[in-house]
Amino acid sequence: QVQLIESGGGLVQAGGSLRLSCAASGRAYSMNVMGWFRQAPGKEREFVAAISWNGGRIDYADSVKGRFTISRDNTKNTVYLQMNTLKPEDTAVYYCSAGTLKYYSTSYYYPNKYTYWGQGTQVTVSS
């Protein structure tokens, strides 16, 4: 059975930090790209960050560059999102995703290109 299970969300004050984790099982981790997306109430799901299987390609949304760091530990089948200097506008449900995408493709940025999704974890940043 394929599963992606996120953890690490919560409530934090502006300027604070959180670390999200996504543990993958089954075929999910065989997908070569792992990504993080987020969705705020009334808004579409948006790209946050993605990482290729060996970490050779890492992409970030402009809104999180310099503040968020994505990483993966293939020995633990886990991908992480370290979020620093959080802002109220970062408040959303964060979703982990996995897909088989071409290395140099722009597909990394589009949620419909990913095959597997976690259930989401809420991140709330208070001002």
C-alpha positions as CSV (number, residue, x, y, z in Angstrom):
1,Q,0.0,0.0,0.0
2,V,1.3,3.4,-0.9
3,Q,1.3,6.0,1.8
4,L,2.7,9.5,2.4
5,I,2.3,10.6,6.0
6,E,3.1,14.2,7.0
7,S,3.9,15.4,10.5
8,G,5.4,18.5,12.2
9,G,2.7,21.1,11.6
10,G,1.4,23.3,14.3
11,L,0.9,26.9,15.5
12,V,3.9,29.2,15.6
13,Q,4.4,32.9,16.0
14,A,5.7,35.0,13.1
15,G,9.5,34.7,12.8
16,G,9.4,31.2,14.2
17,S,10.4,27.8,12.7
18,L,8.8,24.5,12.0
19,R,10.1,21.3,10.4
20,L,7.7,19.1,8.4
21,S,8.4,15.5,7.7
22,C,6.9,13.1,5.2
23,A,7.4,9.4,5.6
24,A,6.9,7.4,2.4
25,S,6.0,3.7,2.1
26,G,5.4,1.4,-0.8
27,R,5.9,2.7,-4.3
28,A,5.6,6.3,-3.2
29,Y,9.3,6.5,-2.5
30,S,10.2,4.9,-5.8
31,M,8.9,8.1,-7.4
32,N,11.9,10.2,-8.4
33,V,10.6,13.5,-7.3
34,M,9.2,14.5,-3.9
35,G,7.5,17.8,-3.4
36,W,5.7,20.0,-0.9
37,F,2.6,22.0,-1.8
38,R,0.3,24.1,0.3
39,Q,-3.3,25.3,0.2
40,A,-4.8,28.2,2.1
41,P,-8.6,28.6,2.6
42,G,-10.2,29.7,-0.6
43,K,-7.0,29.4,-2.7
44,E,-5.6,26.9,-5.1
45,R,-3.0,24.4,-4.1
46,E,0.4,26.0,-4.8
47,F,3.9,24.7,-5.2
48,V,6.4,25.2,-2.3
49,A,9.4,23.1,-3.0
50,A,10.6,19.9,-4.8
51,I,13.6,17.7,-4.7
52,S,14.9,15.0,-7.2
53,W,15.8,11.5,-6.0
54,N,19.4,12.3,-5.5
55,G,19.0,15.9,-4.4
56,G,20.6,17.1,-7.7
57,R,17.7,19.3,-8.5
58,I,16.0,21.4,-5.9
59,D,13.3,24.0,-6.7
60,Y,11.6,26.6,-4.5
61,A,8.7,28.9,-5.0
62,D,9.9,32.6,-5.0
63,S,7.8,33.2,-1.9
64,V,9.8,30.8,0.3
65,K,13.3,31.1,-1.2
66,G,15.9,31.8,1.5
67,R,13.5,30.8,4.3
68,F,12.6,27.2,3.5
69,T,14.9,24.2,2.9
70,I,13.8,20.9,1.4
71,S,15.9,17.7,1.9
72,R,15.5,14.0,1.8
73,D,16.9,11.0,3.5
74,N,16.7,8.0,1.2
75,T,17.8,5.6,4.0
76,K,14.6,6.6,5.9
77,N,12.3,7.1,2.9
78,T,11.6,10.6,4.3
79,V,11.5,14.1,2.9
80,Y,11.7,17.2,5.1
81,L,10.8,20.8,4.8
82,Q,12.6,23.1,7.2
83,M,10.6,26.4,7.5
84,N,12.3,29.4,9.0
85,T,11.3,33.0,9.5
86,L,7.7,32.0,9.1
87,K,5.1,34.7,8.1
88,P,1.3,34.8,8.6
89,E,1.0,34.3,4.8
90,D,2.6,30.9,5.1
91,T,-0.5,29.7,7.0
92,A,-2.0,26.8,5.0
93,V,-2.4,23.0,4.9
94,Y,0.9,21.6,3.7
95,Y,0.9,18.5,1.5
96,C,3.7,16.1,0.6
97,S,3.6,14.6,-2.9
98,A,5.5,12.1,-5.0
99,G,5.8,11.6,-8.7
100,T,7.8,10.3,-11.6
101,L,8.9,13.5,-13.4
102,K,11.5,14.3,-16.0
103,Y,14.6,15.8,-14.4
104,Y,14.6,19.0,-16.5
105,S,10.9,19.4,-16.7
106,T,8.7,22.3,-15.4
107,S,6.3,19.6,-14.2
108,Y,7.8,20.0,-10.7
109,Y,5.6,23.0,-10.2
110,Y,2.2,21.5,-11.1
111,P,0.3,19.4,-8.5
112,N,-1.5,17.4,-11.3
113,K,1.8,15.9,-12.3
114,Y,2.3,14.1,-9.0
115,T,0.9,10.7,-8.4
116,Y,0.7,10.3,-4.6
117,W,-0.3,12.7,-1.9
118,G,-0.3,12.8,1.9
119,Q,-3.3,13.8,4.0
120,G,-1.9,17.2,4.8
121,T,-0.7,18.9,7.9
122,Q,-1.9,22.3,9.2
123,V,0.6,25.1,9.6
124,T,-0.7,28.3,11.3
125,V,1.5,31.4,11.8
126,S,0.2,34.0,14.1
127,S,1.2,37.7,13.8
